[in-house]
Amino acid sequence: MIEQGYLQRNINRSVRVRTIKNKNTKEGLLTVKGPSHDRGISRYEFETKISFGDAVDLLKLCDLPLIKKTRYHYNYKGFLWEIDEFHKENDGLLIAEIE
C-alpha cells in the first residue's frame, strides 16, 4: 500500500512524501520534481529514501486528501508496466505507465 501527499505543488516543482508498506517492509521516500522539458515527456526528478517514521510525520504536513493506492508490476514484451489502483477519494481509478 502506498500513501502519498504533497508538501508543495506548482507548475515549477512538486515535493512529494510517500510511505510504502509491503508484507515485510516499510519505507519512506521524499521526491522533488522539476518542470517538464520542452515536449512534456520527461522532467528532472530527485528521489531519496527517508525513514518510515519521518515520512509518516511529513504526511501530516501535506495537502489533503492524501493519495492511497496499490501498485502492481507487470512485465509485457520486455516492458515493465506500473499499474496503480487508487483507493479512498479516487476509488476506481486505474493508471498504467511504463517507467
N, C-alpha and C positions, 0 to 999 in steps of 0.2 A: 504494500500500500504506500502510495506517495501522497504526502501532504505538502502543499507549497503555497507561498504567499509572496507578495511584492512589497519591499521596503520603499522602492522608488520605481516609477514607471512613467516615462515620457518618450517623445519621439527620438531623443538623442541617446538615451540609455535606460536600462532597467536593471534593478538589483533584486535578485530572487533568492529566497531561502527555501530549502527543501529538506524534508525528512523522508527517509526511505526505510520501511520496515519489511523485512522478508522473514522467512521461517527462522533463520538462525542469526540474522544480522540486523543491526540498526546503524544508520549512518546519517550524517548531515552534510549538506552542500550549500555553498554560497556561490552564486553566479552573477557576473556582471556582463551585460550585453550592450554593445555599442550600436550606432545607427547602421542601417543596411547600406551595402555598397551600391554602386550605380544602378544595377538591374534588380536589386532586391533579392538576389539569390543567396547571398551569404552576408555575414556581418561578424565583427570582432566579438569573441566570446572568451571570457576568463572564468574558470571554474576551479574551486578549491574545496577540499574536504575540511569540515569543521566538526567538532564533537556533536554527537546527537543531542546532548543536553543544551549546548549553545544554540543549536538550530531550533529546538523546541522553544527556548526563551525568545529568540528573534521572531518566531512566528507570531508571538503575542504583540509585536510592534507593527505587523503587516496590515495593509488594507484588507478589509473584509468584503466579501466572503473569501475564506481560504479555499483553495482548489484541492479536491481529493480525487485520486484516480488510481487505477490498477494498470500497470504496464506489462504488456506481453511482447515477447520477441519471436519473430517468425522468419526463418530462412527460406527464400524462394529464388531459385535460379541464380544463386550466387549473391543475392542481395539480402541484407538484414533489415527487416521491417520492424519498426517500433509501433505497436498498436496500443493506444491509451483508451481505456474505458473509464469515463468520468462518473462520479457519484455526487450525492447531495444536490446542490443547486443546478448542476449540469448533468443530472442523471439522464442517461440515454444517449449522450453524445459520445461518438467514437471518432478518433483521429488516427490515421495511419501515415507514417512517413518513413523515408529511407534516410538514414544518417550518412 
